[in-house]
């Protein structure tokens, strides 16, 4: 799968998150490469097969939930000890706000 963006450093954060999660056993699309082509930044990642659970029927969601919960629990246990901050992440995995309170207030200011 390839994605393009006009924003500088558009995929640094996603690459950080992909490495963080996959290195700790969480299923996440592996980032193969990032780069720049003319005025566009791009990311090439492994395409994961499947469909969005939100598009499934109620019965299918109920069937899938027991299989999904262990993956969500793994995500909850991912170590982020080497990062700091809260809210939106920069390319190094650090939150851009100094507290949750600051992040929430800034979010409401944007709206």
Secondary structure, DSSP 8 states (H G I E B T S, - for coil): -EEEESSTTTTHHHHHHHHHHHTTT-----EEEEEEETTEEEEEE----S--GGGS-HHHHHHHHHHHHHHHHHHHT---TT---EEEE-TTS-EEESSHHHHHHHHHHH-
